[in-house]
């Protein structure tokens, strides 16, 4: 890597040209990523992209006038002191806040580069161009910093609606599916073990339902995680990265089963069962609230469906264990 102070004026201009091209392509990626759900913010990044293209044109015109057509390849990563910028495709999924902070950082760094480059320039016209670009980047940095404030209230409401929709699709839905499966499907094997009797007619040791509940929770989590991840790649449904959804679904499935399994760490199986039943009621109430809050399900129907389903699975476990 070269130090900035070792660069000639020609190399500084070549670096500025490649940097502007890179920034314009990053903003183009932002535009493509925001166009569907956040069109107003996408338009603002489109304007910033157009400005970067114009900056590159001005720099290249100046370079050709002074040094000719050949443009040496020199990039940010070739010079010490620059912040390395990850390609947008490596940073996905990018949220609005992260895009805005990234843009602000880009513009501030570029402005400092132009100011330092202007100090190194011995040519008056080149120095003037670099100072003008530094001033333009200052305006862009200010815009990026206050990007959210530049958006109208109606547009902001639309973006919040889109953000909520994406959150529901990518996090709430797979998480809720996992929580429901973990909380309900593990009831039968857990309580079948808890209500089973020893050959002498006594209560089983508390470790037996604990181990069965733990195994059922882990197995259901792995199964649901893979099922969600392999269900679709999100390209058509907009549900986000499949493995992120799979991890969310798998973890919530395991958590849903672990909740009513943990009481069986208590040495008294009968007491542990009473606590576990209370935990199940709380879990089903939480699921009903999530369905009402994020899935717009009416309170009564959300509660009835979840409670009836949980009760049926619980009774199946009790009947099988007691038989």
N, C-alpha and C positions, 0 to 999 in steps of 0.2 A: 504494500500500500504506500502511496505517496502522501507526504504532508502537504497541506494547502499552500504553505509558503513556498514550496518548491515548484509550484505550477507556473507556467508562463501565461501571459495574457491570452494567447491563442488557446491554450489548454483550459483556461478558466471559462472562456466563451463556449468551448466545446462541451464542458461540464454543465454549464448553464442550459445549453440546448437540450442535452440528454435528460437533464433533471425536469425541465418543463414538459418534455414528451412523456416522461414517466408519470408526472403528476396529472397530466391530462388523461392518461389512460386509467389511473386510479379513480379519478372523478367519474370517468365513463363507466367503470365497474359499479360505482356507487349508484349512478343513474339507473343502470340496468337492474340492480338489486332493489331499488326503491320504487321503480316505475309503477308496478302493479298495485302496491298497497299504500304508498305514500307519494302520490304524483306531484303534490306541491313542493315538497322537499326535493324530489327528483329534478324538477325544473330549476330550482336554485343551484343544485350541483351541476346541472347542464350549463348554466350560465358561467359557473366557475371553470368548467372544462373548456368552454369556448374562449375564456380569457387566457387560460394557459396555452391554448393553441396559438392565440394571437401573440403572446409573449415569445413563444418559440419562433414564430415567423419573423418577428422584429430582430431577435438575436441572430437568427440565421442570415437574414439580409445583411446585418452588420458584419457578420463573420465572413460572408462571401465577398463583400466589398473590400475587406482588408486582407484576407488570407486565401481567397479562391474557393474552389468547389470541394476540395478534399476535407472531410471532417473526421478527425481522429476519434476513435472510440474511447471515451473516458466517462466513467459512471460514478455515482455516489460511493458505491462499495469499493472503488479504487482509491478513495481519498480518506485519510484518517480524519475523524471528527464529525462525520455525518452520521445521523441516526439511520440505522438500517430499517427499511420499510418492508414489512411482510406483504407479499401479494395478497390481494383481497380474497382470492379463492382459498387461501390458507387460513383466513380469519373467520370464515363463515361458521355459524350465522352471525351477520353483523347487525347489531341493533342501531336504532337512530342515534342514541346517545354516543355510542362508540364511533359512529361515522362522523358526527359533529366534532368530537374531541380529536379524532384523527386529522380531520381537515384543518382544525385550528393549529395543531402541532406542525403540520406540513407547511402551512403558510408562514408561521413564525420562523421556522428554520430557514425557509427559502429567503425571507426578508433579511435575516442575519447574514446569509451567504452573499446576497447582492450588495449589502453595505460593505462587507469585508472585501468583496471583489472590486468594488468601486475604489476603495482605498489603494488597491494594488495596481490599478490601471493608470498608465501614463498617457493614454489617448483621451483627449477631452470629450470627444463625441461618444466614445465607448463608456467613459465614466458617467456621462449624462444619462445614457440609456440605462445603465445599471442602477443609478439612483432613482430614475423614474420607475423602474420595475420594482425596486425596493418599496417605494411609496405605494405602488399598486398592490403589492403583497400585504402591506400593512392594512390596506382597506379590506382585502380578502380575509385576513386574520380576524379583523373586527367583525366581519360578516359571519365567519364561522363561529366565533365566540357567542354571537347573539343570534345565531341562525334560528333558534326556536322562537325568539321574539319577533322575527321578521314575518312569521307565518300568521295569517289571520285566525281569529278565534274559531270561525267555522271550520277552517282547514285543520286546526289543531284538534277539534272535536272528532273530525273524520279520521285523523291519524290515530287518536286514542282508541277509537272504535276498531280500527284495523289492527292496532297493537294488541287489543284485548282479544280479537278474533284469532290472531296468530298464537297468542299465549294459550288460549283454549285448545286450539288444534294441536299444538306441539307439546304442551305440558299437561294441561288439565285432563284432556280426554284419555291419553295413555295412562296417566297417573290414577285417574278415577277408575278406569277399567281394571288396573292392577289392584287397587285398594279393595274394590268390590270382590274381585276374585279371591284375593288373599284372605279377606275377612269372612267370606261366606263359604268358599269351597273347602277350607281347612276345618270348618266346624265339625263336619261329620266324623272324620277320622279321630280328631282330638277328643270329642265328647263320647265317641264310641269306646275309646280306650278308658276315659275317665269313669264311665258308668259300667264298665265291665267288672266282673267279679272273679275273685281267685277261686281255685278248686274248692276251697273251704267255705266259700260264700262271703269272704271278706272284701274290703276295698283294695284295689290294686295300689301298688307303690306309686308315689307321685312322679317318679322318674319315667315311668312308662308313658303316660300321656305327654309329658314334657318332650321326650325324645321323638315321639310320633308327631307332635305338633311342630317341632323344629324341623324334622325331615320333610313334612308336608309343606311347610312355609318355604323352605329352601328350594324344594323341587318345583313348587308352583311358580316361584319367582323366576327360576331359570327357564321354565317352559313358557311362561307368559312373556318374558323378555325376548326370547327368540321369536316367538309367534308375532309379536308386535314389530320387531325389527325387520322381519321377512314379509310382512303383510303388504307393504308398498314402499317405494323409495322416496315418496314425497314430491316427486317431480310434477305430478298431475294434481294431487290433492292439496299441495301446499302445506303438508303436515310437518315439514322440517326433516332433518337428517334422521334416517331410520334407526341408526344405532343409538342416537340420543333418546329417541322415543322408547326404544327397547330397554335402555338402562333405567329410564324413569319408570316404565311399566314394571320391570322386574323388581326394582327396589321397593316400589309401593306395594307390590304383591307380597313380597317377603315381610314388609312392615305390617301389612294387614293381618298376616297369620301369626307373626311373632307377638303381637299385642295381647292376644288371649292365650298364648302359650306360656308367657313369662310367669303368670301366677302359679304355675305348677312347680316353680322352684320352692314354693312353700312345702314344708314336710307333710302337712295334713292335706290329703287329697280332697277331702270333702270341703274344707275351707277354701282350698285353691280353686275348686270348681265353682263355688259361689262367687269368688272374686272374678273368675274368668267370664262367668255369665254377665256380670256387671260391666266388664270391659267390652264385651260383645255389644251390649246395648249402646254404650258410648260410641263405639266404632260405627255402628249402623246409623246413629244419629248424625255423626260427622259426615258420612257418605250422603245422607239425605240433604244436609246443609250444602255440601259442595254441588250436588245436582241442582238444587234450587238456586244457588248463587251464580254458578257459571253456565249451567245448561238450561237455565230458564224453565225448569220444571216446577209446577205448582207444589207448594209445601205438602199438601195432603197426599197427592199421587206419588210424589218422590218418597215420602216417608212410608206410605202403605206398601209400595212395591218392594222397597228394600227390607222392611221389617218382615213382610210375609215370606219373602225369599229366604231370609236368614232364619226365620222360625221353622220353615219346612226342613231346611238342611240340618238345623239343630235337632229337631225331633227325629229325623232319620238316624242321626248319630246315636241319640239316646236309645231308640228302639233296638238298633242293631247291637249296641253295647250291652243292653240289659237282657237280650234274648239268650 
